[in-house]
Structures are given as C-alpha cells and as structure tokens.
Amino acid sequence: LTDSGLLDILSNCSSKLNELNLSKTKITGEGLSGLCAPPLEKLYLFGCKRLTDSGLLDILSNCSSNLKVLNLSGTMITGEGLSGLCGPQLEILYLSYCYRLTDSGLLDILSNCSSKLKELNLSKTQITGEGLSGLCAPQLEKLNLSGCKMLTNQ
C-alpha cells in the first residue's frame, strides 16, 4: 500500500470514517494531508516503520480535533517538532517501541493533549524522563514505562 494508493482508497469514505487502522503498512505519511476527516476518533499506525515526523503531521493535519485514540507504537518518529500533533480530545496514546522518541520530542507531542490524556504507553522507549517535570496530565490513569532502560532517578 502506497501513500497515493491510500488516498485513492479513502477518497470517497473519509467524511464518515471514525476508525482507521493502517498498522504495518509502508506509508510514510508524506503528502497525506487530505487523508482524514474530522469525525476520525481512532487511528492505528502501529509498526509503520516508514512513517516520518513530517508525514505524521500531514496525516493528522485535518483530523486531530476529534481524535481520542492514537497508536504510534513501533514507528520511527522522534516527536521533535510535533507540538501540533495531538488534539485536545486525545485520551489514549501509545508510543511503545518508538526507539527514536526523545524526551524533548515527547514534550512536543504532549504539549497540546495532556489535559484529557488518560492512558500513555511509553514502554520500550529510550526516554530518560529528564526535563519532563513540567509535564502536567491531571487525568492520567495509566502510565506504562516498562522496559524504559534509559529512565533515570532525576
């Protein structure tokens, strides 16, 4: 499945789509700004190894306002520059196995969506936790940090 092929497939149905699973496809996300429509509530991009930070921004440019569940596990995103990534409705965010995710990238990702976030999975990432003291997620109920070997006491 290519990026352009995906656009062709979804060209007639994205206005009513509320869940989209693109897990383990070879999409990059580049140029997919017309992919989603505002009704989208759940987006699964697990294992999309070719997905880029800018491609992810393209994908979410039109649909992050109602997004409640976002699974980016197993992607190669860093998170850097993704401050507009999550919408204010996001409740569940999976970032497990995102080996290139950085602490500053995580802050960028969470800058716009931490107010309603209930579940955050950061397992098997390289985050250290340093510099994340300003992170505020008052609704957070589940936090998974298992396998975060770089996590420090600070």
N, C-alpha and C positions, 0 to 999 in steps of 0.2 A: 504494500500500500504506500503510495507516494503522497506528498503534500497536496499536489494538484488533483490526484485521484480522489482524495478525501473530500476536497472542496466540491468536486463533481457529484460525489455520492450524497453529500449533505445539502446540496444547493436547494432542494425543494422541501426539506423537512426540518431545517434548523429553527424555524419560528415557533415550533411547539415542543421541541426536544427539551426534556428536563433531566435526562441522564445520558452520558456519553462515555463509553469505555473504549479507549484506544490503546490499552495495555499491550506492551511488547510489539508495537508496530515500529516501523523505521522512519516515522515522521521526524522532521527537525523543528516544525512549527513555524519556520520562516515563511512569511507571506500569507499566513493563515488568519489574518485579522478578521476575515468575514466568516470564520468557522462557526462560532457560537452565537446564539441569540440570548437575550436577557432571561428567558424562562429557565435556562440551564441551572440546575441545583447541584448536580453531582458530576464530577469529571475525574476519570481514572486514566492516568498516564503512566502507570507502573511499568517499569522496565523499558521505557522509551529511551534507549541509550544514545540516540542521535539528537534528542531534544536539546536545544540550546536555551540560554537565558533569554536572549532576544526573541527566539521563537516562542517561548512560553509567554512572553509579554504580548506577542502578536495574537496568540490563541485567546488569551484572556482579555484582550482589549475591548471586546464587545459583550462579555458575559460575566464579568466578575461581580457585578452588583447583587445578584441573587444566589451566587454560589455558596453552598453550605458544606460540601464535602469536596476536598481536593487531594488526590493521591498522586504524589510525585516520587514515590519510592523507587529506588533503583535507577534514577536518572543521573545525568552528569552535571546538573545545574550547580552553580556556586552560590546563587542567591544574590550576588553583588549587583546592585543597580535595580533590584526588583521591588523597590518600595511601593510601587503601584500595583503589585501583583494581586493581593487578596482584597476582596470586597468586605464591607462591614458586616455581612451576614455569615461569614465563614465560621463554622463550628468545629469541623474536623479537618486536620491537616496531617498528612502522612509524608514524612521526609526520610524514612528509614532507608538505609543503604545508599544514601546520597553522599558518596565518599568525597566529593569535591566541595560540599557545602562548608562555608566558613562561618565563623562567629559573626562577623560583620554582615555577611550575606543573610544569615538567619535574622538579624535585627532588621535588615532591609525588608525581608519578606513579611515579618510580623508587625512592621510599623503601622500598617493600616487595618489590621484584622484581629488584634489581640483582645479587643473588648468583648467579643462574643465567643471566642475560642474556648471550646470545652475539652477537646482532645488533641494532643500534639505528640506525634511519634517521631523521635529523633534517634531511634536505636541504630546502632552500627554506623554512626556518622563520625567525623573527625573533629567535631566541635570540642572546644576546651571549656566553654562556659564563661571564660574571662571576658569582661566587658558587657555581660548580659544583665548586670544588676539593675539597669534601668527598665528592663522588660516588665511590663505590667499586663497580666492576663487574669483579671479578677474572677472570671467564670470558669477557669481551667479546672477540670475534674480529673483528667487522666494525662499523665506525662510519662512517656516511655523513654528512658535514657539507657536501656540495657545495651551492653556491648560498646559503649562510648569510651574507648580506651584512652582517649586524649583528655577526658574530663579531669580538671584539677580541683584541688580544695578551694582555690580562690574562685 
